[in-house]
């Protein structure tokens, strides 16, 4: 009966989270350039064109920079009769509820405490940071769902000596990677967990595969489940892109700036910091930053202790439980994910920001380990009632602060919409002008995603002298610029620029001056300027 009440309470918390996300988005979920790519991929899948996007001239271009699973989910919703944007809103709202449940179950698996499991679930449901992340039409919610499911399947592999669990872990891991390539960072923690921790279970049965006796069997099953979907996608990728690229990402060395790295690490506890407390005095912000700097060495120390504890009595080593395996893989994932980000920014994409959207993948495991740590502390206090009262008051204050921040976030998100879904964009006279352009007019823009999402029309990306992703000069910039300017002057095309001339970056202003020099202005709406001369 007690277990059923716990599940009921967990579902109620999840339901509140689903309602909060849905209520906060009356204008639809936030839209950015990446959203446009996912929606366009789904649109072309439904049209039978494959996983492609439409360029400004109508050419179909393979989408290799983004893995396909989120677009496939949108396409499935489209086949079921949903509008893609509304279907995505429904799916992500439900995913938020699922993730709240998975966080609660993860805390319960690690700690055995139903009360602290509900605390962990409530922290996610009321998190202003995560409400903001989930209120965008992006792949992160699906990614987090699959990541948590993968880790829970791994924990089951340690509890039940059945080949199906490591195989399922591998399949879920492949789906995680096919949602975001960052999912590859989870492979190392899983391999470490299988090889460094001992499994519990019955003694080996002669003639049968024993995961406990030989963890390499678990690794083999994991890889078998993971590789088939990934190899199929990689074959598609390599057939359509250059052999030197992976997901259309070119190798170039542009090391992550130390200031960017430190800022990202200092933000590792953003999800925990009450907004009003931070606003009251800068000292609190410094304190949370200082605590965040301890996260990485603290996790390293704990992982080292677990490994030493597991192997110090070898060969009569104590088997690890699924709870320890779950905590171990989540903690190790935080470190490997941060390492993945450093390598990705340094080798592939210099524009990757270490913001809440990117770091949310580390925030959720932190949240699970934090709630589990509080449960461990509560149990460790034993009969020290005064200390327990202090801990209880801390937890109550944390819940109240989280609920306040969450309610504020829902209110703010509900006002006008986010990104291209903002009412200012939807009702913009500039966007209406683009909608009214002749269908034969070619469109160039610094925000082709906005053009597609708001007008349904494809656009070429604005030629720029520097590739922001690789930080390298574009060899074909002069030719692309000349072609665009010829089309603009000949009445074949228009150039739509959003706030580029008002950018705070000198490089953006210089690009604007170079590109717009001598070009006729078709319409000037202040924040949006349309260049061209229609016949």
C-alpha positions as CSV (number, residue, x, y, z in Angstrom):
1,X,0.0,0.0,0.0
2,X,2.8,2.4,0.9
3,X,4.5,1.7,-2.4
4,X,1.3,2.5,-4.3
5,X,0.8,5.8,-2.5
6,X,4.4,6.7,-3.4
7,X,3.8,6.0,-7.1
8,X,0.5,8.0,-6.9
9,X,2.3,10.9,-5.3
10,X,5.0,10.7,-8.0
11,X,2.5,10.8,-10.8
12,X,0.7,13.8,-9.2
13,X,4.0,15.7,-9.1
14,X,4.6,14.7,-12.7
15,X,1.1,15.8,-13.7
16,X,1.7,19.2,-12.1
17,X,4.9,19.5,-14.1
18,X,3.1,18.6,-17.4
19,X,0.4,21.2,-16.6
20,X,3.0,23.8,-15.8
21,X,4.8,23.3,-19.1
22,X,1.6,23.3,-21.1
23,X,0.2,26.3,-19.3
24,X,3.4,28.3,-19.8
25,X,3.2,28.0,-23.6
26,X,-0.1,29.4,-24.9
27,X,1.8,30.7,-28.0
28,X,3.6,27.4,-28.5
29,X,7.0,26.3,-27.4
30,X,10.0,28.5,-28.0
31,X,11.5,28.3,-31.5
32,X,15.1,28.8,-32.6
33,X,17.2,27.9,-35.6
34,X,17.7,24.3,-34.4
35,X,14.0,24.0,-34.0
36,X,13.6,24.9,-37.7
37,X,16.0,22.1,-38.7
38,X,14.1,19.5,-36.7
39,X,10.7,20.7,-38.1
40,X,12.0,20.9,-41.6
41,X,13.5,17.4,-41.3
42,X,10.1,16.1,-40.1
43,X,8.3,17.9,-42.9
44,X,10.4,16.3,-45.6
45,X,10.1,12.9,-44.0
46,X,6.4,13.2,-44.2
47,X,6.7,14.3,-47.8
48,X,8.7,11.2,-48.6
49,X,11.9,13.2,-49.3
50,X,14.0,11.6,-46.6
51,X,15.8,13.3,-43.7
52,X,16.7,16.5,-45.7
53,X,16.1,20.2,-45.6
54,X,15.1,22.6,-48.4
55,X,17.7,25.2,-49.4
56,X,16.8,28.7,-50.6
57,X,16.7,27.6,-54.2
58,X,14.5,24.6,-53.5
59,X,17.3,22.1,-53.5
60,X,17.1,19.2,-51.1
61,X,20.1,19.0,-48.8
62,X,20.8,16.1,-46.4
63,X,20.6,16.9,-42.7
64,X,23.8,15.4,-41.3
65,X,24.6,18.0,-38.6
66,X,21.6,16.9,-36.4
67,X,20.8,13.2,-35.6
68,X,17.3,12.1,-36.7
69,X,15.4,10.8,-33.8
70,X,13.6,14.0,-32.7
71,X,12.6,14.7,-36.3
72,X,11.3,11.1,-36.6
73,X,9.2,11.7,-33.4
74,X,7.7,14.9,-34.9
75,X,7.1,13.1,-38.2
76,X,5.3,10.3,-36.3
77,X,3.1,12.9,-34.6
78,X,2.4,14.4,-38.0
79,X,1.3,11.0,-39.4
80,X,-1.1,10.8,-36.4
81,X,-2.7,14.0,-37.6
82,X,-1.0,16.6,-35.3
83,X,0.4,19.9,-36.5
84,X,4.2,19.5,-36.1
85,X,4.6,22.4,-33.7
86,X,1.6,21.5,-31.5
87,X,2.5,17.8,-31.7
88,X,6.0,18.7,-30.5
89,X,4.5,20.8,-27.7
90,X,2.4,17.8,-26.6
91,X,5.3,15.4,-26.8
92,X,7.7,17.5,-24.8
93,X,5.1,18.2,-22.1
94,X,4.6,14.5,-21.7
95,X,8.3,13.9,-21.7
96,X,8.7,16.4,-18.9
97,X,6.3,14.3,-16.8
98,X,8.1,11.1,-17.7
99,X,11.4,12.6,-16.7
100,X,10.0,13.8,-13.4
101,X,8.9,10.2,-12.7
102,X,12.3,8.8,-13.9
103,X,14.2,11.2,-11.6
104,X,12.0,10.1,-8.7
105,X,12.5,6.5,-9.4
106,X,16.3,7.0,-9.8
107,X,16.5,8.7,-6.4
108,X,14.4,5.9,-4.9
109,X,16.6,3.3,-6.5
110,X,19.8,4.9,-5.1
111,X,18.6,5.9,-1.7
112,X,15.6,3.7,-0.9
113,X,13.8,6.7,0.4
114,X,10.4,7.5,-1.0
115,X,10.3,10.9,0.7
116,X,13.6,12.1,-0.8
117,X,12.6,10.5,-4.1
118,X,9.5,12.8,-4.1
119,X,11.9,15.7,-3.2
120,X,14.0,15.0,-6.3
121,X,11.0,14.8,-8.5
122,X,9.6,18.0,-7.1
123,X,12.9,19.8,-7.6
124,X,12.8,19.0,-11.4
125,X,9.0,19.8,-11.7
126,X,9.5,23.2,-10.1
127,X,13.0,24.0,-11.5
128,X,12.9,27.4,-13.3
129,X,16.0,26.3,-15.3
130,X,14.4,23.1,-16.6
131,X,11.1,24.7,-17.2
132,X,12.9,27.1,-19.5
133,X,14.8,24.2,-21.2
134,X,11.7,22.1,-21.7
135,X,9.6,25.0,-23.0
136,X,11.7,25.0,-26.2
137,X,11.0,22.8,-29.3
138,X,14.3,21.1,-29.0
139,X,15.7,17.6,-28.7
140,X,17.0,17.9,-25.0
141,X,13.8,16.6,-23.4
142,X,13.8,13.4,-25.5
143,X,17.6,13.1,-24.9
144,X,17.2,13.3,-21.1
145,X,14.4,10.8,-21.1
146,X,16.5,8.3,-23.0
147,X,19.6,9.0,-20.9
148,X,17.7,8.3,-17.7
149,X,16.1,5.2,-19.1
150,X,19.5,3.9,-20.3
151,X,21.0,4.4,-16.8
152,X,18.0,2.6,-15.1
153,X,18.4,-0.3,-17.6
154,X,22.1,-0.5,-16.6
155,X,21.1,-0.7,-13.0
156,X,18.7,-3.6,-13.8
157,X,21.7,-5.4,-15.5
158,X,23.4,-5.4,-12.1
159,X,20.3,-6.8,-10.3
160,X,19.2,-9.5,-12.7
161,X,21.6,-11.8,-14.4
162,X,19.8,-11.8,-17.7
163,X,21.3,-11.0,-21.1
164,X,18.3,-8.8,-22.1
165,X,19.2,-5.9,-19.7
166,X,22.6,-5.1,-21.1
167,X,21.2,-5.5,-24.6
168,X,18.4,-3.1,-23.8
169,X,20.9,-0.7,-22.3
170,X,22.8,-0.7,-25.6
171,X,19.6,-0.1,-27.6
172,X,18.6,2.8,-25.4
173,X,22.1,4.2,-25.6
174,X,22.0,4.1,-29.4
175,X,18.7,6.0,-29.4
176,X,20.2,8.5,-27.0
177,X,23.0,9.1,-29.4
178,X,20.6,9.3,-32.3
179,X,18.8,12.1,-30.4
180,X,22.0,14.1,-29.7
181,X,25.5,13.2,-30.6
182,X,26.5,14.2,-27.1
183,X,24.9,10.9,-26.0
184,X,28.2,9.2,-27.0
185,X,29.7,10.6,-23.8
186,X,27.5,8.1,-21.9
187,X,29.3,5.1,-23.4
188,X,32.5,5.5,-21.3
189,X,30.6,5.7,-17.9
190,X,28.6,2.6,-18.9
191,X,31.8,0.7,-19.9
192,X,33.5,1.7,-16.7
193,X,30.5,0.7,-14.6
194,X,30.4,-2.8,-16.2
195,X,34.1,-3.4,-15.9
196,X,34.9,-1.8,-12.5
197,X,31.9,-2.8,-10.5
198,X,31.0,-6.3,-9.5
199,X,27.6,-7.7,-10.3
200,X,25.3,-9.3,-7.7
201,X,23.2,-12.3,-8.5
202,X,23.2,-16.1,-8.3
203,X,26.4,-18.1,-8.7
204,X,27.2,-19.0,-12.4
205,X,25.4,-22.0,-13.8
206,X,27.6,-24.3,-15.9
207,X,27.0,-24.0,-19.6
208,X,25.3,-20.7,-19.4
209,X,26.5,-17.1,-20.0
210,X,27.3,-15.5,-16.6
211,X,27.4,-11.8,-16.6
212,X,28.7,-11.9,-13.0
213,X,31.5,-14.3,-13.8
214,X,32.6,-12.4,-17.0
215,X,31.5,-8.8,-17.3
216,X,32.8,-8.8,-20.9
217,X,29.6,-10.6,-21.9
218,X,27.7,-7.6,-20.6
219,X,29.9,-5.3,-22.6
220,X,29.5,-7.4,-25.8
221,X,25.7,-7.4,-25.4
222,X,25.8,-3.7,-24.8
223,X,27.8,-3.0,-27.9
224,X,25.6,-5.4,-30.0
225,X,22.5,-3.5,-29.0
226,X,24.1,-0.1,-29.6
227,X,26.0,-0.6,-32.9
228,X,23.4,-1.7,-35.4
229,X,21.3,1.5,-35.4
230,X,24.4,3.7,-35.1
231,X,26.2,1.9,-38.0
232,X,23.1,2.4,-40.2
233,X,23.0,6.1,-39.5
234,X,26.8,6.5,-39.8
235,X,26.6,4.7,-43.2
236,X,23.9,7.2,-44.3
237,X,26.0,10.1,-43.0
238,X,29.2,9.1,-44.7
239,X,27.5,8.4,-48.0
240,X,26.1,11.9,-48.0
241,X,28.9,13.9,-46.4
242,X,32.7,14.2,-46.8
243,X,34.8,11.3,-45.5
244,X,36.6,13.7,-43.2
245,X,33.4,14.7,-41.4
246,X,31.3,13.2,-38.7
247,X,27.7,14.5,-38.7
248,X,29.0,17.3,-41.0
249,X,31.4,18.4,-38.3
250,X,34.9,19.3,-39.5
251,X,37.9,18.8,-37.4
252,X,39.6,22.1,-36.5
253,X,41.6,23.0,-33.5
254,X,40.1,26.0,-31.7
255,X,40.7,25.4,-28.0
256,X,38.0,26.3,-25.6
257,X,38.8,29.7,-23.9
258,X,39.7,29.2,-20.2
259,X,37.2,31.9,-19.2
260,X,34.4,30.0,-21.0
261,X,35.3,26.7,-19.3
262,X,35.4,28.3,-15.8
263,X,32.1,30.1,-16.4
264,X,30.5,26.8,-17.4
265,X,31.9,25.0,-14.3
266,X,30.8,27.8,-12.1
267,X,27.2,27.4,-13.4
268,X,27.0,23.7,-12.5
269,X,24.7,24.5,-9.5
270,X,22.6,27.1,-11.3
271,X,19.6,24.8,-10.9
272,X,20.0,24.8,-7.1
273,X,20.3,28.5,-6.6
274,X,17.2,30.4,-5.5
275,X,16.7,33.5,-7.7
276,X,15.7,35.8,-4.9
277,X,18.7,34.8,-2.8
278,X,21.0,35.5,-5.7
279,X,19.4,38.9,-6.3
280,X,19.7,39.9,-2.6
281,X,23.5,40.0,-2.6
282,X,26.3,39.1,-4.9
283,X,27.9,37.1,-2.1
284,X,25.4,34.3,-2.6
285,X,26.3,34.1,-6.3
286,X,30.0,33.8,-5.3
287,X,29.2,31.1,-2.8
288,X,27.3,29.0,-5.3
289,X,30.1,29.4,-7.8
290,X,32.6,28.3,-5.2
291,X,30.5,25.2,-4.4
292,X,30.2,24.5,-8.1
293,X,34.0,24.5,-8.4
294,X,34.0,21.6,-5.9
295,X,31.6,19.5,-7.9
296,X,34.1,18.0,-10.3
297,X,36.9,17.1,-7.8
298,X,34.2,15.9,-5.4
299,X,32.7,13.5,-8.0
300,X,36.2,12.3,-8.9
301,X,37.0,11.6,-5.2
302,X,33.8,9.6,-4.7
303,X,34.3,7.6,-7.9
304,X,37.8,6.8,-6.8
305,X,36.6,5.7,-3.4
306,X,33.9,3.4,-4.9
307,X,36.4,1.7,-7.2
308,X,38.9,1.2,-4.4
309,X,36.2,-0.1,-2.1
310,X,35.1,-2.6,-4.8
311,X,38.5,-3.9,-5.5
312,X,40.4,-3.8,-2.2
313,X,39.1,-7.2,-1.2
314,X,39.7,-8.9,-4.5
315,X,39.0,-11.7,-5.2
316,X,36.5,-11.9,-2.4
317,X,35.0,-8.6,-3.5
318,X,31.6,-7.6,-2.4
319,X,29.1,-7.3,-5.4
320,X,27.7,-3.9,-6.2
321,X,24.0,-3.4,-6.2
322,X,22.0,-1.7,-9.0
323,X,21.7,1.4,-6.7
324,X,25.5,1.8,-6.6
325,X,25.8,1.1,-10.3
326,X,23.1,3.8,-11.0
327,X,24.8,6.4,-8.8
328,X,28.2,5.5,-10.3
329,X,27.2,5.9,-13.9
330,X,25.3,9.2,-13.3
331,X,28.3,10.6,-11.5
332,X,30.8,9.5,-14.1
333,X,28.5,10.8,-16.8
334,X,28.7,14.3,-15.4
335,X,32.5,14.2,-15.8
336,X,32.6,12.6,-19.3
337,X,29.9,14.9,-20.5
338,X,31.9,18.0,-19.5
339,X,34.9,16.4,-21.2
340,X,32.8,15.8,-24.3
341,X,31.8,19.5,-24.3
342,X,35.4,20.6,-24.0
343,X,36.5,18.4,-26.9
344,X,33.5,19.4,-29.0
345,X,34.1,23.1,-28.6
346,X,37.8,22.7,-29.2
347,X,37.6,20.4,-32.2
348,X,34.2,20.7,-33.9
349,X,32.0,23.6,-33.0
350,X,33.4,26.7,-31.4
351,X,30.0,28.3,-31.1
352,X,28.6,25.8,-28.6
353,X,27.5,27.9,-25.6
354,X,27.8,26.5,-22.0
355,X,24.3,27.7,-21.2
356,X,21.4,26.1,-19.3
357,X,20.2,24.2,-22.4
358,X,23.6,22.5,-22.9
359,X,24.4,22.0,-19.2
360,X,20.9,20.6,-18.4
361,X,22.3,17.2,-19.3
362,X,24.6,17.5,-16.3
363,X,22.0,19.3,-14.1
364,X,19.6,16.3,-14.0
365,X,22.1,13.7,-12.8
366,X,23.3,16.3,-10.3
367,X,19.8,16.7,-9.0
368,X,19.4,12.9,-8.6
369,X,22.7,12.6,-6.7
370,X,21.9,15.7,-4.6
371,X,18.5,14.3,-3.4
372,X,20.1,10.9,-2.9
373,X,22.9,12.5,-0.9
374,X,20.4,14.2,1.3
375,X,18.7,10.9,2.0
376,X,22.0,9.3,2.9
377,X,22.7,12.2,5.3
378,X,19.3,11.8,6.9
379,X,20.0,8.2,7.5
380,X,23.6,8.9,8.7
381,X,22.3,11.3,11.3
382,X,20.5,8.5,13.1
383,X,19.0,9.7,16.3
384,X,20.5,13.2,16.2
385,X,17.1,14.9,16.2
386,X,18.4,18.5,16.3
387,X,20.5,17.9,13.2
388,X,17.6,16.2,11.5
389,X,15.4,19.2,12.2
390,X,18.0,21.5,10.6
391,X,18.1,19.2,7.5
392,X,14.3,19.1,7.4
393,X,14.1,22.9,7.5
394,X,16.7,23.1,4.8
395,X,14.7,20.8,2.5
396,X,11.5,22.7,3.2
397,X,13.2,26.0,2.4
398,X,14.6,24.5,-0.8
399,X,11.2,23.3,-1.8
400,X,9.5,26.6,-1.1
401,X,12.2,28.5,-3.0
402,X,12.0,26.1,-5.9
403,X,8.2,26.4,-6.1
404,X,8.5,30.2,-6.0
405,X,11.1,30.3,-8.8
406,X,9.1,27.8,-10.8
407,X,5.8,29.8,-10.5
408,X,7.7,32.9,-11.6
409,X,9.2,31.1,-14.5
410,X,5.8,29.8,-15.6
411,X,4.4,33.4,-15.4
412,X,7.2,34.8,-17.4
413,X,7.2,32.1,-20.1
414,X,3.4,32.6,-20.5
415,X,3.6,36.3,-21.3
416,X,4.6,36.5,-25.0
417,X,6.3,33.3,-26.1
418,X,10.0,32.6,-26.6
419,X,12.3,32.8,-29.6
420,X,10.6,32.9,-33.0
421,X,7.3,32.0,-31.2
422,X,7.4,35.4,-29.5
423,X,4.3,37.5,-30.5
424,X,6.6,40.3,-31.7
425,X,7.9,37.9,-34.3
426,X,4.5,36.4,-35.2
427,X,2.9,39.8,-35.7
428,X,6.0,41.5,-37.3
429,X,5.2,43.6,-40.5
430,X,8.6,42.4,-41.8
431,X,7.5,38.8,-41.6
432,X,4.3,39.7,-43.3
433,X,6.3,41.3,-46.1
434,X,8.3,38.2,-46.5
435,X,5.1,36.1,-46.7
436,X,3.8,38.4,-49.5
437,X,6.9,38.0,-51.6
438,X,6.4,36.3,-55.0
439,X,6.9,32.6,-54.7
440,X,9.7,32.8,-57.3
441,X,11.8,35.2,-55.2
442,X,14.9,33.8,-53.7
443,X,15.5,34.6,-50.0
444,X,18.7,35.1,-48.1
445,X,18.8,35.7,-44.4
446,X,21.0,35.6,-41.3
447,X,18.1,33.7,-39.7
448,X,16.8,31.2,-42.3
449,X,15.2,29.2,-39.5
450,X,13.0,32.1,-38.6
451,X,12.0,32.5,-42.2
452,X,11.0,28.9,-42.5
453,X,9.1,28.6,-39.2
454,X,7.2,31.9,-39.6
455,X,6.5,31.9,-43.3
456,X,7.0,28.3,-44.4
457,X,9.5,29.4,-47.0
458,X,13.0,28.2,-47.4
459,X,16.0,30.6,-47.4
460,X,19.7,30.5,-48.1
461,X,21.9,31.3,-45.2
462,X,23.7,34.7,-45.4
463,X,27.2,34.4,-46.8
464,X,29.7,35.4,-44.1
465,X,33.5,35.8,-44.3
466,X,34.1,33.6,-41.2
467,X,32.7,30.2,-40.3
468,X,31.6,30.6,-36.7
469,X,31.7,26.9,-36.1
470,X,35.3,26.3,-37.2
471,X,36.5,29.9,-36.7
472,X,38.1,29.6,-40.2
473,X,37.8,32.0,-43.1
474,X,35.4,30.8,-45.8
475,X,37.3,30.2,-49.1
476,X,34.2,30.7,-51.2
477,X,32.9,33.8,-49.4
478,X,33.7,36.3,-52.2
479,X,32.0,34.2,-54.9
480,X,28.9,33.5,-52.8
481,X,28.7,37.2,-51.9
482,X,29.0,38.3,-55.5
483,X,26.3,35.8,-56.6
484,X,23.9,37.1,-53.9
485,X,24.5,40.7,-54.7
486,X,23.9,40.0,-58.4
487,X,20.6,38.3,-57.7
488,X,19.6,41.2,-55.4
489,X,20.4,43.9,-57.9
490,X,18.7,41.8,-60.7
491,X,15.4,41.6,-58.8
492,X,15.7,37.8,-58.3
493,X,16.3,37.8,-54.6
494,X,15.9,39.6,-51.3
495,X,18.1,39.7,-48.2
496,X,16.4,39.7,-44.8
497,X,18.6,40.8,-41.9
498,X,17.5,40.6,-38.3
499,X,19.3,43.0,-35.9
500,X,22.7,42.4,-37.5
501,X,23.3,46.1,-37.9
502,X,22.6,46.6,-34.2
503,X,24.8,43.8,-32.9
504,X,27.1,44.4,-30.0
505,X,29.7,42.4,-31.8
506,X,32.0,44.5,-34.0
507,X,32.6,41.6,-36.4
508,X,28.8,41.4,-37.0
509,X,28.6,45.1,-37.8
510,X,31.6,44.9,-40.1
511,X,29.9,42.0,-41.9
512,X,26.7,44.0,-42.2
513,X,28.5,46.9,-43.7
514,X,30.3,44.8,-46.2
515,X,27.3,42.8,-47.3
516,X,24.8,45.7,-47.5
517,X,27.1,48.2,-49.3
518,X,25.4,49.4,-52.4
519,X,22.4,47.2,-52.0
520,X,19.0,48.8,-52.4
521,X,16.7,48.8,-49.4
522,X,13.3,47.3,-50.1
523,X,11.9,47.8,-46.6
524,X,13.2,49.0,-43.3
525,X,11.4,48.0,-40.1
526,X,14.2,49.1,-37.7
527,X,15.1,45.7,-36.3
528,X,14.6,44.0,-39.6
529,X,15.9,45.4,-43.0
530,X,15.0,43.8,-46.3
531,X,17.3,44.5,-49.2
532,X,16.4,44.0,-52.8
533,X,14.6,45.5,-55.8
534,X,11.7,43.4,-56.9
535,X,10.6,43.9,-60.6
